Amino acid sequence: MIQSPLNYTGGKFKLLPQILPLFPKNVDRFFDFFCGGCNVGINVDCKENIFIDRDEHLIYLYQTFQHLEKKVVFEWIYDIIAEYRLSLVSRDGYKFYGCDSSVGLGAYNRDAFNRLREDFNNCAVIDYRYYVMMYVIIVHAFNNQIRFNSAGEFNLPVGKRDFNSRMHSKLSAFIDRIHSTSCKFICSDFRQFDTATLTQNDFVYADPPYLITCAAYNENGGWNDCDEHDLLKFLDSIHVAGIRFALSNVLSSKGNRNQILSAWLDRNANSYKVIHLKHSYANSNYHKADKISASDEVLVVNYDVSKGGDAT
Ligand SMILES: C[S@@+](CC[C@H](N)C(=O)[O-])C[C@H]1O[C@@H](n2cnc3c(N)ncnc32)[C@H](O)[C@@H]1O
C-alpha cells in the first residue's frame, strides 16, 4: 500500500487494512472528500480517483507532483536541500551532523530552515518550484505539519527529521501512482461540490476532522457543530440520490461522545450501518488501561458490506 508523502495528521494509513475491504468493488469514480494526505483514495482501485480538500496549499502541491516529471521533482528537492545546506542523513549519517536519531536534526537545521522559510514566505512567483520548496519545508518542519498564519506565511518551526530514505520512497511511490492512474485534485469545501454530477457507480468517502478530538486542523474552531450538521445533511442528500458513501469518524473519545453523530445514527438506524474499527496504537502513549476506553473509531456506510457494496 502507498503511504502519504506528507505524514499527514489524522492520516488513515494504519486503518486501511480494516477500511479498504469494506469498500464496494464496483466503483467507477472514488471521491476522497477531505482527502488530507490522500492515504485512502491513493490505495483504491477504480477508473478515476478524485481528491477533494479545502486546503489549497495541499491541492496545489499534489497538482505539482502530478504535472512535473518525477525526476524533476527529485532534482529540485535535492537542489533546495543543497542550496540551503540542510542535512541529508541518508547520504551522510547522523554522526556527520553531530547528532543522533533520538535528539534529531533540529539544532543543525534551524538556521537553514529559517532562511528557506523566509525565502518561501517572500516568494513573489507562485509556480511549481514554489510548491516543491513548500514540500521541502514541510518535510523539515515540526512534526511534518502544514500551518500558515493569517498573513499567508508558513509559521511552523524546524522539526527533528530531514528528507530521509523513507520519505524519498514514499514520495516516489506516490508520484508513480498518480502518474499511472487517472486522478483529479480539486480544491473545494465539501458544501460547494455539485452532488448532481454524481452517478450510482460513484462512491463517496468522507474523512472529516473529528468534532471531539483535537488535531492541528481542528484548532481555533476549524471544524464545528455547524460543519458536522452540514456534512451529515450532505451525506443524507447523496443517500437519497442512491449514491453509496462511507464516513470515517470517532463516536466517542476519552469519555466524550459526539452527540450530533450519535443522534444522526439513531435517526437513520434503518439506512446506515456503523462498523466499529479496532484501534491502531502503534505510536501512541496511551497506557494499556486507557486503550479500551480511549476512542470508538467507526466507519458508517449506507450499503450492504456483505454484498460487496450494493445499496441498502
Ligand atoms: C482527517 S483529515 C483527512 C485525512 C486523510 N483521510 C488521510 O488519510 O490522509 C481532514 C481533512 O479535511 C479537510 N477539511 C476540513 N474542512 C473541510 C471542508 N469544509 N471541506 C473540505 N475539506 C475540509 C482538512 O483540510 C483536512 O485535510
The ligand as an SDF file (V2000), in Angstrom:
LIG
                    3D

 27 29  0  0  0  0  0  0  0  0999 V2000
   -8.8290   13.8850    8.8980 C   0  0  0  0  0  0  0  0  0  0  0  0
   -8.0810   14.8560    7.6210 S   0  0  0  0  0  0  0  0  0  0  0  0
   -8.1480   13.6950    6.3210 C   0  0  0  0  0  0  0  0  0  0  0  0
   -7.0620   12.6540    6.3740 C   0  0  0  0  0  0  0  0  0  0  0  0
   -6.9960   11.7500    5.1490 C   0  0  0  0  0  0  0  0  0  0  0  0
   -8.1670   10.9230    5.0100 N   0  0  0  0  0  0  0  0  0  0  0  0
   -5.7420   10.8940    5.1710 C   0  0  0  0  0  0  0  0  0  0  0  0
   -5.8540    9.6680    5.3920 O   0  0  0  0  0  0  0  0  0  0  0  0
   -4.6420   11.4100    4.9730 O   0  0  0  0  0  0  0  0  0  0  0  0
   -9.3310   16.0340    7.2900 C   0  0  0  0  0  0  0  0  0  0  0  0
   -9.1270   16.9880    6.0940 C   0  0  0  0  0  0  0  0  0  0  0  0
  -10.3420   17.7300    5.9150 O   0  0  0  0  0  0  0  0  0  0  0  0
  -10.0270   18.9790    5.3130 C   0  0  0  0  0  0  0  0  0  0  0  0
  -11.1890   19.8710    5.5150 N   0  0  0  0  0  0  0  0  0  0  0  0
  -11.5810   20.4850    6.6630 C   0  0  0  0  0  0  0  0  0  0  0  0
  -12.7230   21.1590    6.4680 N   0  0  0  0  0  0  0  0  0  0  0  0
  -13.1010   20.9570    5.1720 C   0  0  0  0  0  0  0  0  0  0  0  0
  -14.2080   21.3810    4.3770 C   0  0  0  0  0  0  0  0  0  0  0  0
  -15.1570   22.1640    4.9000 N   0  0  0  0  0  0  0  0  0  0  0  0
  -14.2960   20.9670    3.0860 N   0  0  0  0  0  0  0  0  0  0  0  0
  -13.3150   20.1790    2.5460 C   0  0  0  0  0  0  0  0  0  0  0  0
  -12.2210   19.7630    3.2550 N   0  0  0  0  0  0  0  0  0  0  0  0
  -12.1140   20.1330    4.5480 C   0  0  0  0  0  0  0  0  0  0  0  0
   -8.7620   19.3990    6.0500 C   0  0  0  0  0  0  0  0  0  0  0  0
   -8.0340   20.3350    5.2620 O   0  0  0  0  0  0  0  0  0  0  0  0
   -8.0430   18.0510    6.2360 C   0  0  0  0  0  0  0  0  0  0  0  0
   -7.1040   17.8640    5.2050 O   0  0  0  0  0  0  0  0  0  0  0  0
  1  2  1  0
  2  3  1  0
  2 10  1  0
  3  4  1  0
  4  5  1  0
  5  6  1  0
  5  7  1  0
  7  8  2  0
  7  9  1  0
 10 11  1  0
 11 12  1  0
 11 26  1  0
 12 13  1  0
 13 14  1  0
 13 24  1  0
 14 15  1  0
 14 23  1  0
 15 16  2  0
 16 17  1  0
 17 18  1  0
 17 23  2  0
 18 19  1  0
 18 20  2  0
 20 21  1  0
 21 22  2  0
 22 23  1  0
 24 25  1  0
 24 26  1  0
 26 27  1  0
M  CHG  2   2   1   9  -1
M  END
$$$$
